[in-house]
Amino acid sequence: MSRDTVLKERWGLLVEKLSAQFSDCDPLALESIIYLVGVQELGQYHRTYKKDEKINLMHIAICRLLEPYGYYEFDFFDEEGWPHYTVKEELPPLKAGEQSVLMKEAIVSYFLDNGYLVLGVESAREELGITVSYWESREAIAHWKSNSDHLFAQRKGKKDWYSWYKIRICLVEREYEFTTLSQASEEKSKQVLQ
């Protein structure tokens, strides 16, 4: 799968998940997601922001999102808890489409690293339940492990659902599959109809 296809797939999954959580399933725009990252980074969730503060939240988000690319570096928190960044390197001139791709890539990486976006989940449930989730990195797994929603589900699972469970952390080195021509043709037809 090409890099563009992977980004498009992950971006769609992220927009769908965030939209379901924050906008009654109306698809969130790129700017709205940047704003959510700013609020997340500030950590002051339950308050009303003035117009200039909303602009500052967008700035915080952009700095945080582009920090791994070497454009910004966290400097300090001010007395009100707002993070400040310094410019390490000027962004190169980018066309609008290139800016959009860069920001989408940075946002997807941010949510993968923070354990909000899982690369994939497979589940088989009968007598024995097996769930397999795929993550971008060990750091993303660690973030998920400390995620408050996940911790709540763990406690509920131990209390109400499971008498035991086992966790295995594995590295997938190779993946392949077999599909008959008739099945592949049927899948293509379904995609065209959607």
C-alpha positions as CSV (number, residue, x, y, z in Angstrom):
1,M,0.0,0.0,0.0
2,S,1.4,3.4,-0.9
3,R,2.2,6.1,1.7
4,D,-0.7,8.3,0.4
5,T,-3.2,5.4,0.6
6,V,-2.1,4.6,4.2
7,L,-2.4,8.2,5.3
8,K,-5.8,8.6,3.6
9,E,-7.1,5.4,5.3
10,R,-5.7,6.4,8.8
11,W,-7.0,10.0,8.4
12,G,-10.5,8.7,7.5
13,L,-10.5,6.4,10.5
14,L,-9.4,9.3,12.8
15,V,-11.9,11.8,11.5
16,E,-14.7,9.2,11.9
17,K,-13.7,8.4,15.5
18,L,-13.2,12.1,16.5
19,S,-16.4,13.1,14.8
20,A,-18.4,10.5,16.6
21,Q,-17.0,11.7,19.9
22,F,-17.1,15.5,19.4
23,S,-19.6,16.4,16.7
24,D,-22.6,14.1,16.5
25,C,-20.9,12.3,13.6
26,D,-20.7,15.4,11.3
27,P,-17.2,15.1,9.8
28,L,-14.8,17.4,11.6
29,A,-12.7,19.7,9.5
30,L,-8.9,19.7,9.7
31,E,-9.0,23.0,11.6
32,S,-11.4,21.6,14.2
33,I,-9.1,18.7,14.8
34,I,-6.1,21.0,15.2
35,Y,-8.2,23.0,17.7
36,L,-8.9,19.7,19.7
37,V,-5.1,19.0,19.8
38,G,-4.5,22.5,21.2
39,V,-7.1,21.9,23.9
40,Q,-5.6,18.5,24.7
41,E,-2.1,19.9,24.9
42,L,-3.3,22.8,27.2
43,G,-5.2,20.3,29.3
44,Q,-7.9,22.8,30.3
45,Y,-10.9,21.0,28.9
46,H,-14.0,22.4,30.7
47,R,-13.8,26.1,30.1
48,T,-14.9,28.6,27.5
49,Y,-12.2,30.2,25.3
50,K,-12.1,33.7,23.9
51,K,-11.4,34.3,20.2
52,D,-7.7,35.1,20.8
53,E,-7.3,32.1,23.1
54,K,-8.8,29.8,20.3
55,I,-6.1,31.2,17.9
56,N,-3.5,30.5,20.6
57,L,-4.8,26.9,21.0
58,M,-4.4,26.4,17.2
59,H,-0.8,27.7,17.5
60,I,0.0,25.4,20.4
61,A,-1.4,22.5,18.4
62,I,0.6,23.3,15.2
63,C,3.8,23.7,17.3
64,R,3.2,20.4,19.1
65,L,2.3,18.6,15.9
66,L,5.3,19.8,14.0
67,E,7.8,19.4,16.9
68,P,8.7,15.8,15.8
69,Y,9.6,17.2,12.4
70,G,12.2,19.6,13.9
71,Y,10.3,22.8,13.3
72,Y,9.5,23.7,16.9
73,E,10.7,22.8,20.3
74,F,8.9,23.0,23.6
75,D,10.3,25.8,25.8
76,F,8.2,26.3,29.0
77,F,4.8,26.6,30.6
78,D,3.7,30.1,31.6
79,E,2.1,30.9,34.9
80,E,-1.4,30.1,33.5
81,G,-0.2,26.7,32.2
82,W,0.0,27.5,28.5
83,P,2.9,25.8,26.7
84,H,5.4,27.9,24.7
85,Y,7.5,26.7,21.9
86,T,10.6,28.1,20.1
87,V,11.1,28.0,16.4
88,K,14.0,25.6,15.5
89,E,13.7,25.8,11.8
90,E,11.4,27.8,9.5
91,L,8.8,25.8,7.6
92,P,9.6,25.7,3.9
93,P,7.1,27.3,1.5
94,L,4.4,24.8,0.9
95,K,1.4,24.8,-1.4
96,A,-2.0,24.5,0.3
97,G,-2.4,20.8,-0.6
98,E,1.1,20.1,0.7
99,Q,0.3,22.0,4.0
100,S,-2.8,19.9,4.4
101,V,-0.9,16.6,3.8
102,L,1.8,17.6,6.3
103,M,-0.8,18.5,9.0
104,K,-2.8,15.3,8.4
105,E,0.3,13.2,8.6
106,A,1.4,15.0,11.8
107,I,-2.1,14.7,13.3
108,V,-2.3,11.0,12.5
109,S,1.1,10.4,14.1
110,Y,0.1,12.4,17.2
111,F,-3.0,10.3,17.8
112,L,-1.1,7.0,17.0
113,D,1.6,8.0,19.5
114,N,-1.0,8.9,22.1
115,G,-2.8,5.6,21.8
116,Y,-6.1,7.1,20.5
117,L,-5.8,5.6,17.1
118,V,-5.2,1.9,16.7
119,L,-3.8,0.5,13.4
120,G,-6.2,-2.4,13.5
121,V,-8.2,-4.7,15.8
122,E,-9.3,-8.2,15.1
123,S,-11.6,-10.1,17.4
124,A,-12.9,-13.6,17.7
125,R,-15.5,-14.3,20.4
126,E,-17.1,-17.6,21.3
127,E,-16.1,-19.6,24.4
128,L,-12.7,-17.9,24.4
129,G,-12.3,-14.3,23.5
130,I,-9.3,-13.2,21.5
131,T,-8.6,-9.6,20.5
132,V,-5.6,-8.5,18.6
133,S,-4.7,-4.8,18.2
134,Y,-2.0,-3.4,16.0
135,W,0.0,-0.3,17.1
136,E,2.5,2.0,15.5
137,S,5.1,1.8,18.2
138,R,5.8,0.6,21.8
139,E,5.3,4.2,22.9
140,A,1.8,4.2,21.4
141,I,1.1,1.0,23.4
142,A,2.3,2.6,26.6
143,H,0.1,5.6,26.0
144,W,-2.9,3.4,25.5
145,K,-2.1,1.4,28.6
146,S,-2.3,4.7,30.7
147,N,-5.4,6.1,28.8
148,S,-8.2,6.9,31.3
149,D,-10.9,5.3,29.2
150,H,-8.8,2.1,28.8
151,L,-8.0,2.0,32.5
152,F,-11.8,2.3,33.3
153,A,-12.6,-0.6,30.9
154,Q,-9.8,-2.7,32.5
155,R,-11.3,-2.2,35.9
156,K,-14.8,-2.9,34.7
157,G,-13.5,-6.0,32.9
158,K,-11.8,-7.4,36.0
159,K,-14.8,-6.7,38.1
160,D,-17.7,-7.7,35.8
161,W,-16.5,-9.7,32.7
162,Y,-13.4,-11.7,33.2
163,S,-12.1,-14.3,35.7
164,W,-8.7,-14.2,33.9
165,Y,-6.9,-12.8,30.9
166,K,-3.5,-12.9,29.2
167,I,-1.7,-10.2,27.2
168,R,1.0,-10.9,24.7
169,I,3.0,-8.2,23.0
170,C,4.4,-9.4,19.7
171,L,6.1,-8.0,16.6
172,V,4.6,-8.7,13.2
173,E,7.5,-9.2,10.9
174,R,5.6,-10.3,7.9
175,E,2.0,-10.5,6.8
176,Y,0.3,-12.1,3.7
177,E,-3.0,-13.4,2.8
178,F,-4.7,-15.5,0.1
179,T,-7.9,-14.6,-1.7
180,T,-9.6,-16.5,-4.5
181,L,-10.2,-14.5,-7.7
182,S,-14.0,-14.8,-7.3
183,Q,-13.8,-13.4,-3.7
184,A,-11.5,-10.6,-4.8
185,S,-13.9,-9.8,-7.7
186,E,-16.9,-9.8,-5.2
187,E,-15.0,-7.4,-2.9
188,K,-14.3,-5.0,-5.8
189,S,-18.0,-5.0,-6.7
190,K,-18.9,-4.2,-3.1
191,Q,-16.5,-1.3,-3.1
192,V,-17.9,0.1,-6.4
193,L,-21.4,0.0,-5.0
194,Q,-20.4,1.9,-1.9
